[in-house]
Amino acid sequence: MPYDQSLDVSSFKEVYETEKTRITVSVWSYNGGPNKIQISRENMVEGEFSFTKLGRMNKDEIEAVLPIIIRAVEVM
C-alpha cells in the first residue's frame, strides 16, 4: 500500500525557534498505528526557513527541546 498523507495524523506539535534555526517536535500516527515522535530542523536561508537534517544539536538547543520532547511523550 503506498503512503497516503490523509492517514498521517498529528496529535502534538511544538516549535523551538531562534533567528537562524527552527526545531519542531511532533507526534504522528499513521493509519491508526503507534504514535511516534518526529524531530525536524529548518535553517534560515536567504530570509526563509528551509528544511535540513536535524544533525547535531548544541547544548542550548538540547536544553530548549528536551522539555518539549517530555511534553510530547505525555501525549503518546
CHARMM-style PDB file with segment names, atoms N, HN, CA, C and O in Angstrom:
ATOM      1  N   MET     1       0.848  -1.175   0.000  1.00  0.00      PROA
ATOM      2  CA  MET     1       0.000   0.000   0.000  1.00  0.00      PROA
ATOM      3  C   MET     1       0.900   1.247   0.000  1.00  0.00      PROA
ATOM      4  O   MET     1       1.766   1.378   0.864  1.00  0.00      PROA
ATOM      5  N   PRO     2       0.705   2.151  -0.948  1.00  0.00      PROA
ATOM      6  CA  PRO     2       1.515   3.377  -0.983  1.00  0.00      PROA
ATOM      7  C   PRO     2       1.133   4.324   0.153  1.00  0.00      PROA
ATOM      8  O   PRO     2       0.048   4.235   0.728  1.00  0.00      PROA
ATOM      9  N   TYR     3       2.053   5.225   0.453  1.00  0.00      PROA
ATOM     10  HN  TYR     3       2.934   5.297  -0.014  1.00  0.00      PROA
ATOM     11  CA  TYR     3       1.830   6.220   1.503  1.00  0.00      PROA
ATOM     12  C   TYR     3       0.636   7.095   1.149  1.00  0.00      PROA
ATOM     13  O   TYR     3       0.518   7.572   0.021  1.00  0.00      PROA
ATOM     14  N   ASP     4      -0.253   7.304   2.126  1.00  0.00      PROA
ATOM     15  HN  ASP     4      -0.156   6.917   3.043  1.00  0.00      PROA
ATOM     16  CA  ASP     4      -1.437   8.147   1.962  1.00  0.00      PROA
ATOM     17  C   ASP     4      -1.386   9.233   3.040  1.00  0.00      PROA
ATOM     18  O   ASP     4      -1.582   8.944   4.220  1.00  0.00      PROA
ATOM     19  N   GLN     5      -1.125  10.473   2.640  1.00  0.00      PROA
ATOM     20  HN  GLN     5      -0.966  10.708   1.681  1.00  0.00      PROA
ATOM     21  CA  GLN     5      -0.957  11.569   3.591  1.00  0.00      PROA
ATOM     22  C   GLN     5      -2.196  11.764   4.467  1.00  0.00      PROA
ATOM     23  O   GLN     5      -2.070  12.220   5.603  1.00  0.00      PROA
ATOM     24  N   SER     6      -3.377  11.435   3.972  1.00  0.00      PROA
ATOM     25  HN  SER     6      -3.479  11.065   3.049  1.00  0.00      PROA
ATOM     26  CA  SER     6      -4.591  11.623   4.760  1.00  0.00      PROA
ATOM     27  C   SER     6      -4.657  10.671   5.963  1.00  0.00      PROA
ATOM     28  O   SER     6      -5.437  10.901   6.886  1.00  0.00      PROA
ATOM     29  N   LEU     7      -3.850   9.614   5.959  1.00  0.00      PROA
ATOM     30  HN  LEU     7      -3.215   9.427   5.209  1.00  0.00      PROA
ATOM     31  CA  LEU     7      -3.826   8.663   7.074  1.00  0.00      PROA
ATOM     32  C   LEU     7      -2.787   9.033   8.128  1.00  0.00      PROA
ATOM     33  O   LEU     7      -2.721   8.393   9.177  1.00  0.00      PROA
ATOM     34  N   ASP     8      -1.982  10.049   7.867  1.00  0.00      PROA
ATOM     35  HN  ASP     8      -2.036  10.569   7.014  1.00  0.00      PROA
ATOM     36  CA  ASP     8      -0.938  10.509   8.785  1.00  0.00      PROA
ATOM     37  C   ASP     8      -1.530  11.596   9.687  1.00  0.00      PROA
ATOM     38  O   ASP     8      -1.831  12.694   9.218  1.00  0.00      PROA
ATOM     39  N   VAL     9      -1.698  11.295  10.975  1.00  0.00      PROA
ATOM     40  HN  VAL     9      -1.453  10.403  11.355  1.00  0.00      PROA
ATOM     41  CA  VAL     9      -2.386  12.199  11.893  1.00  0.00      PROA
ATOM     42  C   VAL     9      -1.419  12.702  12.965  1.00  0.00      PROA
ATOM     43  O   VAL     9      -0.730  11.914  13.613  1.00  0.00      PROA
ATOM     44  N   SER    10      -1.378  14.029  13.144  1.00  0.00      PROA
ATOM     45  HN  SER    10      -1.938  14.669  12.618  1.00  0.00      PROA
ATOM     46  CA  SER    10      -0.530  14.642  14.164  1.00  0.00      PROA
ATOM     47  C   SER    10      -1.359  14.941  15.407  1.00  0.00      PROA
ATOM     48  O   SER    10      -2.440  15.524  15.319  1.00  0.00      PROA
ATOM     49  N   SER    11      -0.837  14.534  16.577  1.00  0.00      PROA
ATOM     50  HN  SER    11       0.041  14.060  16.648  1.00  0.00      PROA
ATOM     51  CA  SER    11      -1.545  14.799  17.830  1.00  0.00      PROA
ATOM     52  C   SER    11      -0.798  15.803  18.714  1.00  0.00      PROA
ATOM     53  O   SER    11      -1.285  16.173  19.783  1.00  0.00      PROA
ATOM     54  N   PHE    12       0.385  16.243  18.268  1.00  0.00      PROA
ATOM     55  HN  PHE    12       0.781  15.943  17.401  1.00  0.00      PROA
ATOM     56  CA  PHE    12       1.176  17.200  19.049  1.00  0.00      PROA
ATOM     57  C   PHE    12       2.168  17.873  18.115  1.00  0.00      PROA
ATOM     58  O   PHE    12       2.738  17.235  17.230  1.00  0.00      PROA
ATOM     59  N   LYS    13       2.368  19.178  18.324  1.00  0.00      PROA
ATOM     60  HN  LYS    13       1.905  19.697  19.043  1.00  0.00      PROA
ATOM     61  CA  LYS    13       3.390  19.900  17.569  1.00  0.00      PROA
ATOM     62  C   LYS    13       3.785  21.139  18.361  1.00  0.00      PROA
ATOM     63  O   LYS    13       2.941  21.951  18.742  1.00  0.00      PROA
ATOM     64  N   GLU    14       5.095  21.266  18.602  1.00  0.00      PROA
ATOM     65  HN  GLU    14       5.780  20.606  18.293  1.00  0.00      PROA
ATOM     66  CA  GLU    14       5.613  22.439  19.290  1.00  0.00      PROA
ATOM     67  C   GLU    14       6.965  22.794  18.667  1.00  0.00      PROA
ATOM     68  O   GLU    14       7.738  21.914  18.289  1.00  0.00      PROA
ATOM     69  N   VAL    15       7.235  24.099  18.568  1.00  0.00      PROA
ATOM     70  HN  VAL    15       6.608  24.814  18.876  1.00  0.00      PROA
ATOM     71  CA  VAL    15       8.413  24.579  17.853  1.00  0.00      PROA
ATOM     72  C   VAL    15       9.312  25.395  18.773  1.00  0.00      PROA
ATOM     73  O   VAL    15       8.836  26.216  19.557  1.00  0.00      PROA
ATOM     74  N   TYR    16      10.612  25.160  18.670  1.00  0.00      PROA
ATOM     75  HN  TYR    16      10.999  24.493  18.034  1.00  0.00      PROA
ATOM     76  CA  TYR    16      11.638  25.994  19.300  1.00  0.00      PROA
ATOM     77  C   TYR    16      12.290  26.783  18.168  1.00  0.00      PROA
ATOM     78  O   TYR    16      12.780  26.194  17.205  1.00  0.00      PROA
ATOM     79  N   GLU    17      12.298  28.110  18.277  1.00  0.00      PROA
ATOM     80  HN  GLU    17      11.900  28.589  19.060  1.00  0.00      PROA
ATOM     81  CA  GLU    17      12.783  28.928  17.174  1.00  0.00      PROA
ATOM     82  C   GLU    17      13.763  29.990  17.649  1.00  0.00      PROA
ATOM     83  O   GLU    17      13.557  30.631  18.679  1.00  0.00      PROA
ATOM     84  N   THR    18      14.834  30.167  16.877  1.00  0.00      PROA
ATOM     85  HN  THR    18      15.001  29.646  16.039  1.00  0.00      PROA
ATOM     86  CA  THR    18      15.777  31.258  17.074  1.00  0.00      PROA
ATOM     87  C   THR    18      15.830  32.040  15.760  1.00  0.00      PROA
ATOM     88  O   THR    18      15.063  31.765  14.837  1.00  0.00      PROA
ATOM     89  N   GLU    19      16.728  33.005  15.682  1.00  0.00      PROA
ATOM     90  HN  GLU    19      17.351  33.228  16.431  1.00  0.00      PROA
ATOM     91  CA  GLU    19      16.842  33.786  14.452  1.00  0.00      PROA
ATOM     92  C   GLU    19      17.314  32.944  13.275  1.00  0.00      PROA
ATOM     93  O   GLU    19      16.963  33.223  12.128  1.00  0.00      PROA
ATOM     94  N   LYS    20      18.112  31.907  13.556  1.00  0.00      PROA
ATOM     95  HN  LYS    20      18.397  31.680  14.488  1.00  0.00      PROA
ATOM     96  CA  LYS    20      18.743  31.143  12.477  1.00  0.00      PROA
ATOM     97  C   LYS    20      18.211  29.733  12.286  1.00  0.00      PROA
ATOM     98  O   LYS    20      18.461  29.123  11.246  1.00  0.00      PROA
ATOM     99  N   THR    21      17.484  29.199  13.263  1.00  0.00      PROA
ATOM    100  HN  THR    21      17.281  29.695  14.108  1.00  0.00      PROA
ATOM    101  CA  THR    21      17.022  27.815  13.151  1.00  0.00      PROA
ATOM    102  C   THR    21      15.664  27.627  13.819  1.00  0.00      PROA
ATOM    103  O   THR    21      15.274  28.394  14.700  1.00  0.00      PROA
ATOM    104  N   ARG    22      14.967  26.605  13.387  1.00  0.00      PROA
ATOM    105  HN  ARG    22      15.284  25.982  12.671  1.00  0.00      PROA
ATOM    106  CA  ARG    22      13.673  26.235  13.970  1.00  0.00      PROA
ATOM    107  C   ARG    22      13.668  24.712  14.102  1.00  0.00      PROA
ATOM    108  O   ARG    22      13.879  23.996  13.123  1.00  0.00      PROA
ATOM    109  N   ILE    23      13.423  24.224  15.330  1.00  0.00      PROA
ATOM    110  HN  ILE    23      13.251  24.806  16.125  1.00  0.00      PROA
ATOM    111  CA  ILE    23      13.350  22.785  15.577  1.00  0.00      PROA
ATOM    112  C   ILE    23      11.925  22.454  15.992  1.00  0.00      PROA
ATOM    113  O   ILE    23      11.387  23.032  16.936  1.00  0.00      PROA
ATOM    114  N   THR    24      11.326  21.519  15.275  1.00  0.00      PROA
ATOM    115  HN  THR    24      11.763  21.049  14.508  1.00  0.00      PROA
ATOM    116  CA  THR    24       9.941  21.133  15.522  1.00  0.00      PROA
ATOM    117  C   THR    24       9.892  19.731  16.103  1.00  0.00      PROA
ATOM    118  O   THR    24      10.505  18.807  15.571  1.00  0.00      PROA
ATOM    119  N   VAL    25       9.157  19.579  17.201  1.00  0.00      PROA
ATOM    120  HN  VAL    25       8.658  20.330  17.633  1.00  0.00      PROA
ATOM    121  CA  VAL    25       8.902  18.273  17.808  1.00  0.00      PROA
ATOM    122  C   VAL    25       7.426  17.984  17.610  1.00  0.00      PROA
ATOM    123  O   VAL    25       6.570  18.780  17.997  1.00  0.00      PROA
ATOM    124  N   SER    26       7.131  16.836  17.000  1.00  0.00      PROA
ATOM    125  HN  SER    26       7.826  16.189  16.685  1.00  0.00      PROA
ATOM    126  CA  SER    26       5.726  16.486  16.760  1.00  0.00      PROA
ATOM    127  C   SER    26       5.511  14.998  17.002  1.00  0.00      PROA
ATOM    128  O   SER    26       6.450  14.203  16.972  1.00  0.00      PROA
ATOM    129  N   VAL    27       4.254  14.641  17.244  1.00  0.00      PROA
ATOM    130  HN  VAL    27       3.491  15.287  17.268  1.00  0.00      PROA
ATOM    131  CA  VAL    27       3.861  13.245  17.431  1.00  0.00      PROA
ATOM    132  C   VAL    27       2.906  12.889  16.307  1.00  0.00      PROA
ATOM    133  O   VAL    27       1.922  13.588  16.064  1.00  0.00      PROA
ATOM    134  N   TRP    28       3.213  11.785  15.621  1.00  0.00      PROA
ATOM    135  HN  TRP    28       4.013  11.217  15.819  1.00  0.00      PROA
ATOM    136  CA  TRP    28       2.428  11.347  14.466  1.00  0.00      PROA
ATOM    137  C   TRP    28       2.005   9.895  14.624  1.00  0.00      PROA
ATOM    138  O   TRP    28       2.696   9.094  15.253  1.00  0.00      PROA
ATOM    139  N   SER    29       0.861   9.575  14.043  1.00  0.00      PROA
ATOM    140  HN  SER    29       0.299  10.226  13.532  1.00  0.00      PROA
ATOM    141  CA  SER    29       0.384   8.200  13.962  1.00  0.00      PROA
ATOM    142  C   SER    29      -0.094   7.966  12.533  1.00  0.00      PROA
ATOM    143  O   SER    29      -0.856   8.764  11.988  1.00  0.00      PROA
ATOM    144  N   TYR    30       0.357   6.869  11.932  1.00  0.00      PROA
ATOM    145  HN  TYR    30       0.976   6.220  12.376  1.00  0.00      PROA
ATOM    146  CA  TYR    30      -0.048   6.569  10.554  1.00  0.00      PROA
ATOM    147  C   TYR    30      -1.047   5.420  10.539  1.00  0.00      PROA
ATOM    148  O   TYR    30      -0.768   4.328  11.033  1.00  0.00      PROA
ATOM    149  N   ASN    31      -2.205   5.683   9.969  1.00  0.00      PROA
ATOM    150  HN  ASN    31      -2.432   6.570   9.568  1.00  0.00      PROA
ATOM    151  CA  ASN    31      -3.247   4.664   9.773  1.00  0.00      PROA
ATOM    152  C   ASN    31      -3.623   3.970  11.085  1.00  0.00      PROA
ATOM    153  O   ASN    31      -3.810   2.754  11.118  1.00  0.00      PROA
ATOM    154  N   GLY    32      -3.733   4.751  12.168  1.00  0.00      PROA
ATOM    155  HN  GLY    32      -3.581   5.739  12.142  1.00  0.00      PROA
ATOM    156  CA  GLY    32      -4.138   4.189  13.452  1.00  0.00      PROA
ATOM    157  C   GLY    32      -3.040   3.428  14.164  1.00  0.00      PROA
ATOM    158  O   GLY    32      -3.299   2.779  15.177  1.00  0.00      PROA
ATOM    159  N   GLY    33      -1.816   3.493  13.655  1.00  0.00      PROA
ATOM    160  HN  GLY    33      -1.606   4.021  12.832  1.00  0.00      PROA
ATOM    161  CA  GLY    33      -0.685   2.772  14.252  1.00  0.00      PROA
ATOM    162  C   GLY    33      -0.171   3.476  15.491  1.00  0.00      PROA
ATOM    163  O   GLY    33      -0.782   4.430  15.972  1.00  0.00      PROA
ATOM    164  N   PRO    34       0.964   3.002  16.011  1.00  0.00      PROA
ATOM    165  CA  PRO    34       1.521   3.593  17.231  1.00  0.00      PROA
ATOM    166  C   PRO    34       1.992   5.026  17.007  1.00  0.00      PROA
ATOM    167  O   PRO    34       2.410   5.390  15.908  1.00  0.00      PROA
ATOM    168  N   ASN    35       1.919   5.828  18.057  1.00  0.00      PROA
ATOM    169  HN  ASN    35       1.580   5.532  18.950  1.00  0.00      PROA
ATOM    170  CA  ASN    35       2.433   7.196  17.999  1.00  0.00      PROA
ATOM    171  C   ASN    35       3.949   7.174  17.930  1.00  0.00      PROA
ATOM    172  O   ASN    35       4.602   6.354  18.576  1.00  0.00      PROA
ATOM    173  N   LYS    36       4.506   8.093  17.131  1.00  0.00      PROA
ATOM    174  HN  LYS    36       3.975   8.759  16.607  1.00  0.00      PROA
ATOM    175  CA  LYS    36       5.958   8.215  17.001  1.00  0.00      PROA
ATOM    176  C   LYS    36       6.334   9.685  17.034  1.00  0.00      PROA
ATOM    177  O   LYS    36       5.615  10.536  16.511  1.00  0.00      PROA
ATOM    178  N   ILE    37       7.476   9.974  17.659  1.00  0.00      PROA
ATOM    179  HN  ILE    37       8.060   9.283  18.084  1.00  0.00      PROA
ATOM    180  CA  ILE    37       7.964  11.353  17.727  1.00  0.00      PROA
ATOM    181  C   ILE    37       8.823  11.642  16.496  1.00  0.00      PROA
ATOM    182  O   ILE    37       9.658  10.834  16.093  1.00  0.00      PROA
ATOM    183  N   GLN    38       8.596  12.800  15.923  1.00  0.00      PROA
ATOM    184  HN  GLN    38       7.917  13.457  16.251  1.00  0.00      PROA
ATOM    185  CA  GLN    38       9.417  13.284  14.820  1.00  0.00      PROA
ATOM    186  C   GLN    38      10.056  14.596  15.259  1.00  0.00      PROA
ATOM    187  O   GLN    38       9.376  15.481  15.779  1.00  0.00      PROA
ATOM    188  N   ILE    39      11.364  14.719  15.048  1.00  0.00      PROA
ATOM    189  HN  ILE    39      11.917  14.000  14.626  1.00  0.00      PROA
ATOM    190  CA  ILE    39      12.091  15.948  15.362  1.00  0.00      PROA
ATOM    191  C   ILE    39      12.743  16.423  14.069  1.00  0.00      PROA
ATOM    192  O   ILE    39      13.514  15.689  13.450  1.00  0.00      PROA
ATOM    193  N   SER    40      12.433  17.648  13.665  1.00  0.00      PROA
ATOM    194  HN  SER    40      11.807  18.244  14.168  1.00  0.00      PROA
ATOM    195  CA  SER    40      12.982  18.158  12.408  1.00  0.00      PROA
ATOM    196  C   SER    40      13.565  19.553  12.618  1.00  0.00      PROA
ATOM    197  O   SER    40      13.210  20.260  13.561  1.00  0.00      PROA
ATOM    198  N   ARG    41      14.470  19.927  11.714  1.00  0.00      PROA
ATOM    199  HN  ARG    41      14.759  19.352  10.949  1.00  0.00      PROA
ATOM    200  CA  ARG    41      15.135  21.219  11.795  1.00  0.00      PROA
ATOM    201  C   ARG    41      14.936  21.957  10.469  1.00  0.00      PROA
ATOM    202  O   ARG    41      14.940  21.368   9.388  1.00  0.00      PROA
ATOM    203  N   GLU    42      14.762  23.280  10.606  1.00  0.00      PROA
ATOM    204  HN  GLU    42      14.758  23.759  11.484  1.00  0.00      PROA
ATOM    205  CA  GLU    42      14.763  24.174   9.451  1.00  0.00      PROA
ATOM    206  C   GLU    42      15.755  25.289   9.758  1.00  0.00      PROA
ATOM    207  O   GLU    42      15.740  25.855  10.850  1.00  0.00      PROA
ATOM    208  N   ASN    43      16.611  25.601   8.801  1.00  0.00      PROA
ATOM    209  HN  ASN    43      16.623  25.141   7.913  1.00  0.00      PROA
ATOM    210  CA  ASN    43      17.584  26.684   8.969  1.00  0.00      PROA
ATOM    211  C   ASN    43      17.194  27.866   8.095  1.00  0.00      PROA
ATOM    212  O   ASN    43      16.607  27.692   7.027  1.00  0.00      PROA
ATOM    213  N   MET    44      17.524  29.068   8.553  1.00  0.00      PROA
ATOM    214  HN  MET    44      18.001  29.209   9.421  1.00  0.00      PROA
ATOM    215  CA  MET    44      17.242  30.287   7.796  1.00  0.00      PROA
ATOM    216  C   MET    44      18.223  30.372   6.619  1.00  0.00      PROA
ATOM    217  O   MET    44      19.441  30.392   6.801  1.00  0.00      PROA
ATOM    218  N   VAL    45      17.661  30.421   5.425  1.00  0.00      PROA
ATOM    219  HN  VAL    45      16.672  30.406   5.278  1.00  0.00      PROA
ATOM    220  CA  VAL    45      18.458  30.548   4.204  1.00  0.00      PROA
ATOM    221  C   VAL    45      17.847  31.660   3.368  1.00  0.00      PROA
ATOM    222  O   VAL    45      16.709  31.547   2.913  1.00  0.00      PROA
ATOM    223  N   GLU    46      18.586  32.715   3.168  1.00  0.00      PROA
ATOM    224  HN  GLU    46      19.511  32.807   3.538  1.00  0.00      PROA
ATOM    225  CA  GLU    46      18.144  33.854   2.366  1.00  0.00      PROA
ATOM    226  C   GLU    46      16.781  34.385   2.822  1.00  0.00      PROA
ATOM    227  O   GLU    46      15.915  34.688   2.002  1.00  0.00      PROA
ATOM    228  N   GLY    47      16.607  34.493   4.135  1.00  0.00      PROA
ATOM    229  HN  GLY    47      17.310  34.247   4.802  1.00  0.00      PROA
ATOM    230  CA  GLY    47      15.397  35.081   4.686  1.00  0.00      PROA
ATOM    231  C   GLY    47      14.211  34.148   4.850  1.00  0.00      PROA
ATOM    232  O   GLY    47      13.150  34.573   5.305  1.00  0.00      PROA
ATOM    233  N   GLU    48      14.375  32.866   4.482  1.00  0.00      PROA
ATOM    234  HN  GLU    48      15.237  32.520   4.112  1.00  0.00      PROA
ATOM    235  CA  GLU    48      13.287  31.897   4.620  1.00  0.00      PROA
ATOM    236  C   GLU    48      13.809  30.629   5.274  1.00  0.00      PROA
ATOM    237  O   GLU    48      14.969  30.258   5.090  1.00  0.00      PROA
ATOM    238  N   PHE    49      12.942  29.959   6.046  1.00  0.00      PROA
ATOM    239  HN  PHE    49      12.000  30.260   6.195  1.00  0.00      PROA
ATOM    240  CA  PHE    49      13.336  28.701   6.656  1.00  0.00      PROA
ATOM    241  C   PHE    49      13.304  27.597   5.604  1.00  0.00      PROA
ATOM    242  O   PHE    49      12.379  27.512   4.796  1.00  0.00      PROA
ATOM    243  N   SER    50      14.341  26.749   5.632  1.00  0.00      PROA
ATOM    244  HN  SER    50      15.093  26.818   6.289  1.00  0.00      PROA
ATOM    245  CA  SER    50      14.480  25.656   4.678  1.00  0.00      PROA
ATOM    246  C   SER    50      14.789  24.370   5.440  1.00  0.00      PROA
ATOM    247  O   SER    50      15.641  24.368   6.329  1.00  0.00      PROA
ATOM    248  N   PHE    51      14.107  23.283   5.102  1.00  0.00      PROA
ATOM    249  HN  PHE    51      13.415  23.285   4.380  1.00  0.00      PROA
ATOM    250  CA  PHE    51      14.286  22.003   5.788  1.00  0.00      PROA
ATOM    251  C   PHE    51      15.711  21.488   5.598  1.00  0.00      PROA
ATOM    252  O   PHE    51      16.289  21.599   4.517  1.00  0.00      PROA
ATOM    253  N   THR    52      16.264  20.922   6.673  1.00  0.00      PROA
ATOM    254  HN  THR    52      15.794  20.832   7.552  1.00  0.00      PROA
ATOM    255  CA  THR    52      17.571  20.262   6.638  1.00  0.00      PROA
ATOM    256  C   THR    52      17.536  19.119   7.640  1.00  0.00      PROA
ATOM    257  O   THR    52      16.641  19.063   8.483  1.00  0.00      PROA
ATOM    258  N   LYS    53      18.496  18.209   7.560  1.00  0.00      PROA
ATOM    259  HN  LYS    53      19.224  18.254   6.875  1.00  0.00      PROA
ATOM    260  CA  LYS    53      18.515  17.126   8.549  1.00  0.00      PROA
ATOM    261  C   LYS    53      18.792  17.707   9.932  1.00  0.00      PROA
ATOM    262  O   LYS    53      19.444  18.745  10.055  1.00  0.00      PROA
ATOM    263  N   LEU    54      18.304  17.047  10.958  1.00  0.00      PROA
ATOM    264  HN  LEU    54      17.775  16.205  10.858  1.00  0.00      PROA
ATOM    265  CA  LEU    54      18.477  17.547  12.325  1.00  0.00      PROA
ATOM    266  C   LEU    54      19.953  17.616  12.686  1.00  0.00      PROA
ATOM    267  O   LEU    54      20.406  18.616  13.244  1.00  0.00      PROA
ATOM    268  N   GLY    55      20.699  16.583  12.381  1.00  0.00      PROA
ATOM    269  HN  GLY    55      20.331  15.771  11.928  1.00  0.00      PROA
ATOM    270  CA  GLY    55      22.131  16.587  12.657  1.00  0.00      PROA
ATOM    271  C   GLY    55      22.439  16.743  14.134  1.00  0.00      PROA
ATOM    272  O   GLY    55      21.676  16.294  14.989  1.00  0.00      PROA
ATOM    273  N   ARG    56      23.540  17.371  14.423  1.00  0.00      PROA
ATOM    274  HN  ARG    56      24.160  17.737  13.729  1.00  0.00      PROA
ATOM    275  CA  ARG    56      23.961  17.566  15.813  1.00  0.00      PROA
ATOM    276  C   ARG    56      23.268  18.783  16.414  1.00  0.00      PROA
ATOM    277  O   ARG    56      22.928  19.745  15.724  1.00  0.00      PROA
ATOM    278  N   MET    57      23.071  18.700  17.736  1.00  0.00      PROA
ATOM    279  HN  MET    57      23.347  17.919  18.296  1.00  0.00      PROA
ATOM    280  CA  MET    57      22.435  19.799  18.451  1.00  0.00      PROA
ATOM    281  C   MET    57      23.401  20.330  19.495  1.00  0.00      PROA
ATOM    282  O   MET    57      24.121  19.559  20.130  1.00  0.00      PROA
ATOM    283  N   ASN    58      23.418  21.658  19.677  1.00  0.00      PROA
ATOM    284  HN  ASN    58      22.832  22.284  19.162  1.00  0.00      PROA
ATOM    285  CA  ASN    58      24.268  22.219  20.723  1.00  0.00      PROA
ATOM    286  C   ASN    58      23.519  22.183  22.056  1.00  0.00      PROA
ATOM    287  O   ASN    58      22.336  21.846  22.107  1.00  0.00      PROA
ATOM    288  N   LYS    59      24.218  22.530  23.122  1.00  0.00      PROA
ATOM    289  HN  LYS    59      25.179  22.803  23.081  1.00  0.00      PROA
ATOM    290  CA  LYS    59      23.650  22.434  24.466  1.00  0.00      PROA
ATOM    291  C   LYS    59      22.398  23.299  24.621  1.00  0.00      PROA
ATOM    292  O   LYS    59      21.414  22.853  25.211  1.00  0.00      PROA
ATOM    293  N   ASP    60      22.422  24.530  24.100  1.00  0.00      PROA
ATOM    294  HN  ASP    60      23.221  24.893  23.621  1.00  0.00      PROA
ATOM    295  CA  ASP    60      21.252  25.414  24.210  1.00  0.00      PROA
ATOM    296  C   ASP    60      20.031  24.801  23.521  1.00  0.00      PROA
ATOM    297  O   ASP    60      18.919  24.868  24.044  1.00  0.00      PROA
ATOM    298  N   GLU    61      20.241  24.207  22.354  1.00  0.00      PROA
ATOM    299  HN  GLU    61      21.145  24.152  21.929  1.00  0.00      PROA
ATOM    300  CA  GLU    61      19.128  23.577  21.639  1.00  0.00      PROA
ATOM    301  C   GLU    61      18.570  22.397  22.420  1.00  0.00      PROA
ATOM    302  O   GLU    61      17.354  22.238  22.529  1.00  0.00      PROA
ATOM    303  N   ILE    62      19.446  21.579  22.957  1.00  0.00      PROA
ATOM    304  HN  ILE    62      20.433  21.708  22.869  1.00  0.00      PROA
ATOM    305  CA  ILE    62      19.002  20.414  23.742  1.00  0.00      PROA
ATOM    306  C   ILE    62      18.213  20.858  24.969  1.00  0.00      PROA
ATOM    307  O   ILE    62      17.158  20.299  25.269  1.00  0.00      PROA
ATOM    308  N   GLU    63      18.725  21.863  25.676  1.00  0.00      PROA
ATOM    309  HN  GLU    63      19.582  22.317  25.432  1.00  0.00      PROA
ATOM    310  CA  GLU    63      18.023  22.345  26.866  1.00  0.00      PROA
ATOM    311  C   GLU    63      16.661  22.923  26.520  1.00  0.00      PROA
ATOM    312  O   GLU    63      15.742  22.844  27.336  1.00  0.00      PROA
ATOM    313  N   ALA    64      16.504  23.500  25.342  1.00  0.00      PROA
ATOM    314  HN  ALA    64      17.250  23.565  24.679  1.00  0.00      PROA
ATOM    315  CA  ALA    64      15.218  24.060  24.931  1.00  0.00      PROA
ATOM    316  C   ALA    64      14.265  22.981  24.430  1.00  0.00      PROA
ATOM    317  O   ALA    64      13.061  23.050  24.676  1.00  0.00      PROA
ATOM    318  N   VAL    65      14.796  21.990  23.732  1.00  0.00      PROA
ATOM    319  HN  VAL    65      15.775  21.933  23.531  1.00  0.00      PROA
ATOM    320  CA  VAL    65      13.949  20.974  23.097  1.00  0.00      PROA
ATOM    321  C   VAL    65      13.565  19.846  24.055  1.00  0.00      PROA
ATOM    322  O   VAL    65      12.494  19.257  23.910  1.00  0.00      PROA
ATOM    323  N   LEU    66      14.411  19.540  25.018  1.00  0.00      PROA
ATOM    324  HN  LEU    66      15.281  20.018  25.135  1.00  0.00      PROA
ATOM    325  CA  LEU    66      14.130  18.431  25.932  1.00  0.00      PROA
ATOM    326  C   LEU    66      12.783  18.562  26.652  1.00  0.00      PROA
ATOM    327  O   LEU    66      12.049  17.577  26.710  1.00  0.00      PROA
ATOM    328  N   PRO    67      12.422  19.726  27.204  1.00  0.00      PROA
ATOM    329  CA  PRO    67      11.091  19.842  27.826  1.00  0.00      PROA
ATOM    330  C   PRO    67       9.949  19.640  26.817  1.00  0.00      PROA
ATOM    331  O   PRO    67       8.883  19.135  27.171  1.00  0.00      PROA
ATOM    332  N   ILE    68      10.180  20.036  25.570  1.00  0.00      PROA
ATOM    333  HN  ILE    68      11.046  20.446  25.282  1.00  0.00      PROA
ATOM    334  CA  ILE    68       9.162  19.830  24.532  1.00  0.00      PROA
ATOM    335  C   ILE    68       9.003  18.337  24.267  1.00  0.00      PROA
ATOM    336  O   ILE    68       7.884  17.846  24.119  1.00  0.00      PROA
ATOM    337  N   ILE    69      10.116  17.617  24.209  1.00  0.00      PROA
ATOM    338  HN  ILE    69      11.026  18.016  24.330  1.00  0.00      PROA
ATOM    339  CA  ILE    69      10.054  16.171  23.998  1.00  0.00      PROA
ATOM    340  C   ILE    69       9.299  15.500  25.143  1.00  0.00      PROA
ATOM    341  O   ILE    69       8.498  14.595  24.912  1.00  0.00      PROA
ATOM    342  N   ILE    70       9.548  15.935  26.361  1.00  0.00      PROA
ATOM    343  HN  ILE    70      10.199  16.670  26.549  1.00  0.00      PROA
ATOM    344  CA  ILE    70       8.848  15.367  27.522  1.00  0.00      PROA
ATOM    345  C   ILE    70       7.347  15.607  27.405  1.00  0.00      PROA
ATOM    346  O   ILE    70       6.556  14.710  27.696  1.00  0.00      PROA
ATOM    347  N   ARG    71       6.946  16.800  26.985  1.00  0.00      PROA
ATOM    348  HN  ARG    71       7.589  17.529  26.749  1.00  0.00      PROA
ATOM    349  CA  ARG    71       5.501  17.069  26.787  1.00  0.00      PROA
ATOM    350  C   ARG    71       4.934  16.204  25.671  1.00  0.00      PROA
ATOM    351  O   ARG    71       3.794  15.747  25.754  1.00  0.00      PROA
ATOM    352  N   ALA    72       5.719  15.980  24.640  1.00  0.00      PROA
ATOM    353  HN  ALA    72       6.645  16.352  24.573  1.00  0.00      PROA
ATOM    354  CA  ALA    72       5.269  15.134  23.523  1.00  0.00      PROA
ATOM    355  C   ALA    72       5.054  13.688  23.990  1.00  0.00      PROA
ATOM    356  O   ALA    72       4.084  13.038  23.599  1.00  0.00      PROA
ATOM    357  N   VAL    73       5.956  13.204  24.817  1.00  0.00      PROA
ATOM    358  HN  VAL    73       6.744  13.732  25.135  1.00  0.00      PROA
ATOM    359  CA  VAL    73       5.831  11.830  25.341  1.00  0.00      PROA
ATOM    360  C   VAL    73       4.566  11.700  26.172  1.00  0.00      PROA
ATOM    361  O   VAL    73       3.932  10.645  26.158  1.00  0.00      PROA
ATOM    362  N   GLU    74       4.187  12.735  26.889  1.00  0.00      PROA
ATOM    363  HN  GLU    74       4.702  13.592  26.900  1.00  0.00      PROA
ATOM    364  CA  GLU    74       2.967  12.686  27.701  1.00  0.00      PROA
ATOM    365  C   GLU    74       1.720  12.527  26.838  1.00  0.00      PROA
ATOM    366  O   GLU    74       0.712  11.996  27.303  1.00  0.00      PROA
ATOM    367  N   VAL    75       1.777  12.977  25.594  1.00  0.00      PROA
ATOM    368  HN  VAL    75       2.597  13.408  25.217  1.00  0.00      PROA
ATOM    369  CA  VAL    75       0.641  12.866  24.678  1.00  0.00      PROA
ATOM    370  C   VAL    75       0.553  11.465  24.076  1.00  0.00      PROA
ATOM    371  O   VAL    75      -0.522  11.027  23.667  1.00  0.00      PROA
ATOM    372  N   MET    76       1.673  10.774  24.024  1.00  0.00      PROA
ATOM    373  HN  MET    76       2.547  11.130  24.356  1.00  0.00      PROA
ATOM    374  CA  MET    76       1.725   9.454  23.375  1.00  0.00      PROA
ATOM    375  C   MET    76       0.942   8.406  24.138  1.00  0.00      PROA
ATOM    376  OT1 MET    76       0.890   7.249  23.721  1.00  0.00      PROA
TER     377      MET     76
END
